[in-house]
Amino acid sequence: MAETLGLRERKKRQTRSLISDVASSLFIQRGFDNVTVAEVAEAAGVSTKTVFNYFPRKEDLFLDRFPEAVELVTRAVRERAEGEGPLAALRRLFLRMLQEGHPIGGISPGYQVFWQVVVDSPALRARVRELVEEFEDVLAGLFAEAAGADSVQPSQRLAAALLVAAYRTVYVTSVGRIRAGDPADDVLADHIALLDRAMEAVDRALAGF
């Protein structure tokens, strides 16, 4: 039974990845707003209903790694070392992802194309803003859980907001440099150093709250 469920889950993940890859290719070629979900379904060899089963919104076909990001930060906080705080665990996660070249880090020349698609689409830009808010809520909940609180407190919401603001500021700065043509290795090195300092600043800001 466990093996059957494992095979089923792998099949689902393969289908999800196929749909997303096909969609991303079409969006990059023709622009997000010029491609319909029906066209994505046809190119992927599945039904439109199947596409929506995996991706409730068209925007999520392109911004498909949000669930993975949530899973990564959740594991980092819940499985952190004894005596390690949530912010320290997340700082370690973010830096490790950058050093390992994890796709979610997105600091590479190839992401010029990705972000150009986002910039060119009002719908995608709006969805990015929504995902940032959703991510803040996830972080606030994790911080509350780590503190043993019954509900999210203002201190946890502040921690989540500051962390997201710091990460986003560093990320947008680096993406801007990549899009401007700065050498990728230089951008990555500066990004790691800036993110490290930004995380330290968040930690200091929250120390007395």
C-alpha positions as CSV (number, residue, x, y, z in Angstrom):
1,M,0.0,0.0,0.0
2,A,2.8,2.4,0.9
3,E,4.6,1.6,-2.3
4,T,1.4,2.2,-4.3
5,L,0.9,5.6,-2.7
6,G,4.5,6.4,-3.3
7,L,4.1,5.6,-7.0
8,R,0.9,7.6,-7.2
9,E,2.5,10.6,-5.6
10,R,5.5,10.4,-7.9
11,K,3.1,10.3,-10.9
12,K,1.3,13.3,-9.7
13,R,4.5,15.3,-9.2
14,Q,5.7,14.3,-12.7
15,T,2.4,15.5,-14.2
16,R,2.5,18.7,-12.3
17,S,6.1,19.3,-13.4
18,L,5.3,18.6,-17.0
19,I,2.3,21.0,-17.0
20,S,4.4,23.7,-15.4
21,D,7.4,23.2,-17.7
22,V,5.2,23.3,-20.8
23,A,3.4,26.4,-19.6
24,S,6.6,28.2,-18.7
25,S,8.0,27.5,-22.2
26,L,4.9,28.9,-23.8
27,F,4.8,32.0,-21.5
28,I,8.5,32.8,-22.3
29,Q,8.0,32.4,-26.0
30,R,4.7,34.3,-26.3
31,G,4.2,36.3,-23.1
32,F,2.0,35.2,-20.2
33,D,-1.1,37.2,-21.2
34,N,-1.0,35.8,-24.8
35,V,-1.3,32.1,-23.8
36,T,-4.5,30.5,-22.6
37,V,-4.9,27.6,-20.1
38,A,-6.5,25.6,-22.9
39,E,-3.4,26.0,-25.0
40,V,-1.2,24.9,-22.1
41,A,-3.4,21.8,-21.6
42,E,-3.2,20.9,-25.3
43,A,0.5,21.3,-25.5
44,A,1.0,19.2,-22.3
45,G,-1.4,16.5,-23.5
46,V,-3.8,16.8,-20.7
47,S,-7.3,18.3,-20.2
48,T,-8.0,21.8,-19.0
49,K,-9.6,20.3,-15.9
50,T,-6.4,18.5,-15.1
51,V,-4.4,21.7,-15.4
52,F,-6.8,23.4,-12.9
53,N,-6.6,20.4,-10.6
54,Y,-2.9,21.1,-10.1
55,F,-2.9,24.8,-10.6
56,P,-6.1,26.6,-9.4
57,R,-4.9,29.9,-11.0
58,K,-3.2,30.5,-14.3
59,E,-0.6,32.6,-12.6
60,D,0.5,29.6,-10.5
61,L,1.5,27.8,-13.6
62,F,4.5,30.2,-13.9
63,L,5.0,30.9,-10.2
64,D,4.9,27.2,-9.4
65,R,7.5,26.9,-6.7
66,F,5.6,28.7,-3.9
67,P,4.5,25.4,-2.3
68,E,8.1,24.2,-2.3
69,A,9.3,27.4,-0.7
70,V,6.7,27.0,2.0
71,E,7.8,23.5,2.6
72,L,11.4,24.4,2.9
73,V,10.9,27.2,5.4
74,T,8.5,25.1,7.4
75,R,11.0,22.2,7.7
76,A,13.8,24.6,8.5
77,V,11.9,26.1,11.5
78,R,10.4,22.8,12.7
79,E,13.5,20.8,12.4
80,R,16.0,23.4,13.6
81,A,18.8,22.4,16.0
82,E,18.1,22.5,19.7
83,G,18.7,26.0,21.0
84,E,18.5,27.5,17.6
85,G,16.0,30.3,17.0
86,P,13.7,30.3,14.0
87,L,15.4,33.3,12.4
88,A,18.8,31.7,12.7
89,A,17.4,28.5,11.1
90,L,16.0,30.5,8.2
91,R,19.1,32.5,7.8
92,R,21.1,29.2,7.5
93,L,18.5,27.9,5.0
94,F,18.6,30.9,2.8
95,L,22.4,31.1,2.7
96,R,22.7,27.3,2.0
97,M,20.3,27.6,-0.9
98,L,22.3,30.3,-2.5
99,Q,25.6,28.6,-2.0
100,E,24.1,25.4,-3.5
101,G,22.5,27.2,-6.4
102,H,19.0,26.2,-5.5
103,P,16.5,27.2,-8.2
104,I,14.3,29.1,-5.7
105,G,17.2,31.4,-5.0
106,G,16.9,32.7,-8.6
107,I,20.2,34.5,-8.7
108,S,21.5,33.5,-12.1
109,P,21.6,34.9,-15.6
110,G,18.8,32.6,-16.7
111,Y,16.4,34.4,-14.4
112,Q,16.5,37.5,-16.6
113,V,14.0,35.8,-18.9
114,F,11.8,34.6,-16.0
115,W,11.5,38.1,-14.4
116,Q,11.0,39.8,-17.8
117,V,7.8,37.6,-18.2
118,V,6.7,38.7,-14.7
119,V,7.5,42.4,-15.3
120,D,5.5,42.3,-18.6
121,S,2.4,40.9,-17.0
122,P,0.1,42.9,-14.6
123,A,-1.6,39.6,-13.6
124,L,1.7,38.0,-12.6
125,R,2.9,41.1,-10.7
126,A,-0.3,41.1,-8.8
127,R,0.0,37.4,-8.0
128,V,3.6,37.9,-6.8
129,R,2.3,40.6,-4.3
130,E,-0.3,38.1,-3.1
131,L,2.3,35.4,-2.6
132,V,4.5,37.7,-0.6
133,E,1.5,38.4,1.8
134,E,0.8,34.6,2.0
135,F,4.4,33.9,2.8
136,E,4.3,36.5,5.6
137,D,1.3,34.7,7.1
138,V,3.1,31.4,6.9
139,L,6.2,32.8,8.6
140,A,4.1,34.4,11.3
141,G,2.4,31.2,12.0
142,L,5.7,29.3,12.2
143,F,7.1,31.9,14.6
144,A,4.0,31.6,16.8
145,E,4.3,27.8,16.8
146,A,8.0,28.0,17.7
147,A,7.1,30.3,20.6
148,G,4.4,28.0,21.8
149,A,1.8,30.7,21.4
150,D,-1.9,29.8,20.9
151,S,-2.3,32.5,18.2
152,V,-0.1,34.8,16.2
153,Q,1.1,37.7,18.2
154,P,2.2,41.2,17.0
155,S,5.8,40.3,17.6
156,Q,5.5,37.3,15.3
157,R,3.8,39.3,12.6
158,L,6.5,42.0,12.9
159,A,9.2,39.4,12.6
160,A,7.6,37.9,9.5
161,A,7.1,41.3,7.9
162,L,10.7,42.4,8.6
163,L,12.2,39.1,7.3
164,V,10.2,39.2,4.1
165,A,11.0,42.9,3.6
166,A,14.7,42.2,4.1
167,Y,14.8,39.2,1.8
168,R,12.8,41.0,-0.9
169,T,15.0,44.1,-0.8
170,V,18.1,42.0,-1.3
171,Y,16.5,39.8,-3.9
172,V,15.1,42.7,-6.0
173,T,18.5,44.5,-5.8
174,S,20.3,41.4,-7.2
175,V,17.7,40.7,-9.8
176,G,18.0,44.3,-11.0
177,R,21.8,43.9,-11.3
178,I,21.4,40.6,-13.2
179,R,18.9,42.2,-15.6
180,A,21.4,45.1,-16.1
181,G,24.0,42.6,-17.2
182,D,26.3,42.6,-14.1
183,P,28.6,39.5,-13.9
184,A,26.6,36.7,-12.2
185,D,29.5,35.6,-10.0
186,D,29.8,39.2,-8.6
187,V,26.1,39.5,-8.1
188,L,25.9,36.2,-6.2
189,A,28.8,37.1,-3.9
190,D,27.4,40.5,-3.1
191,H,23.9,38.9,-2.7
192,I,25.1,36.4,-0.1
193,A,27.0,39.1,1.8
194,L,24.0,41.6,1.7
195,L,21.5,38.9,2.7
196,D,23.7,37.9,5.7
197,R,23.8,41.5,6.8
198,A,20.1,42.0,6.3
199,M,19.3,39.0,8.4
200,E,21.6,40.3,11.1
201,A,19.7,43.7,11.0
202,V,16.4,41.9,11.4
203,D,17.7,40.0,14.3
204,R,18.9,43.2,16.0
205,A,15.7,45.0,15.3
206,L,13.6,42.3,16.9
207,A,15.9,41.9,19.9
208,G,14.1,44.4,22.1
209,F,10.6,43.9,20.9
